[in-house]
Amino acid sequence: MYKKKKVTLFIQCLVDTLYPEVAEAMVSVLEDLGLELDCPTEQTCCGQPAFNAGHQSEARSAAKKFIELFEDAEVIVSPSGSCVNMVKNHYPDLFSADSSMLERARAVAAKTFEFTEFLVDILKVENLDARFPAKVTYHDSCHLNHCLGIHLQPRKLLANIRELEFIEMKDSDKCCGFGGTFAVKYADISSAMLEEKVQNIVDSGATVVTGCDMSCLMNIQGMLSRTKAQVKVMHIAQLLSAK
């Protein structure tokens, strides 16, 4: 059982700039659990876009800033599987030739968790007494599912939301085609993948699609809007904070 009381929040860039309501929902959930929260205002990007584009030096600079800012935290929690994957799995790679920074990177990586992972695996909490009357389906984002192994945790939380009817969509773990710069560099391939994902969402009969990464959900939201599909997009934190 998690014994510490203070949680330091790392807020993904997209959430910070475009979807602040997601961060507010996560804060609401964690505060209701009696945790003290800290959110350093100096935080910036984790460096993932630069890393994915092959700009190792720029990614290393962002990672160093992150480590310096967060290394004194008791535990770090983020509403983004892709950002957490960057910290946990790629920060050590970035500093493999620097033994001092490598040790610091590994220490920060070990105490960084995605939101649902933190709730279920660390806090051992699956029921937040939330209520959300709707038919909901779930998108497994790639980094969260395939790189961090977080698949059941969100589903356990959704199963305990009162009046929520959960519907598994076909191929829930298939990529939505976003992938950050991938969607820009390979737009045609990305769009084809997204079309398939959105069709599976619509075919599920759900009125809401949720997930743990706003990058994927933003991509999905765009095509749902363009096709005028009557499906709402919400981060899982928003469902878990609903009463």
Buried (B, 14 or more C-beta within 10 A) or exposed (E): EBEEEEBBBBBBBBBBEEBEBBBEBBBBBBEBEEBEBEEEEEBEBBBBBBBBBEBEEBBBBBBBBBBEBBEEBBBBBBBBBBBBBBBBEBBBBBBEEEEEBBEBBEEBBEBBBBBBBBBBBBBEBBEBEBEBEBBBBBBBBBBBBBBBEBBEBBBBBBEBBEEBBBBEBEEBBBBBBBBBBBBEEBEEEBBEBBEBBBBBBBEBEBBBBBBBBBBBBBBBBBBBEEEEBEBBBBBBBBBBBBE
